[in-house]
């Protein structure tokens, strides 16, 4: 256990970046007194990590590829390369395909299992295997299908033909993605989803490849609190206790050692292009985590750090009460604009 325990809250995209009109909409979505206090009284420093995956990987030393972490969490066979995988929706736009991701494409355990079983029956002969566990997906391959593809966050909302290099080396990826589209076109999972009005999962995206037998990694963390599937898997890979957010109280956190809270609601909303969902995520953070973090610092004497990705890190401690010269600013002034 660390000799300098503290509480880190990783909340990527909590402060954007978002379009200016959405940042301005926080004025009518509030009030946000607890979050504005936390931001206004904290010591701020710049943070190079811009997204949730990078923030979570930053907990691990040395930091392996996301797919390597997942391969360890899933106990994948040695000698295979692991990739993060995610269900996506591909929507025709004239003669091109737009890629969509996010919470609307989260599948139930039964749906995920059905797709993985049928995928492995079809693509296993090519040395590929697909698994899903607790909302996170892993592709393992005997041989890399090609150069690394961009991360999901970089392709969501983009045209598919603009995010895959049009070269010979990337041709196997293109072929695989096309074959997956055909495999999913009339899959029973999608037939049922369409019948009840849900968005169909007509594609998969793969990224973050790394060797499944990468060198052992460590983290200065005693406990992870999260509902995020990737963060749960990283905790499993490191052998750490992981608890869902609604099972933890402020008293639990005040008495614990080094705690990391991973809260990705805001990022997932933006990944799916859900602007109302992002505002709703802000309101949930204000109702739950913001006052909890503030009180852990001011009343329980804990060192608290809120990391929001590109917006930086905000450190709060009991000395915040003495920073009377720091004016509290409306939340909209803290939100980064695109």
ABEGO torsion letter per residue (X at the ends): XBABBBBBBBBBGAAOBBBAAAAAAAAAAOBBAAAAAAAAABBBBBBABABAAAAAAAABOBBBBAAAAAAAAAGBBBGBBBBBBBBBBBBBBEABBBBBBEAAABBBAAAAAAAAAAAAAAAAAAGBBBBBBGGBBBBBBABBAEBBBBBAAAABGBBAAAABBBBAAAAAAAAAAAAAAAAAAABAAAAAAAAAGBBBBABBBBBGBBBAABBBBBBBBABBBBABAAAAAAAAAAGBBBBBAAABBAAAAAABBBBBBBBAAAAAAAAAGBAAAAAAAAAAAAAAAAAAAAAAAAAAGBBBBBBAEAAEBBBBBAAAAABAABBBBBAAAABBBX
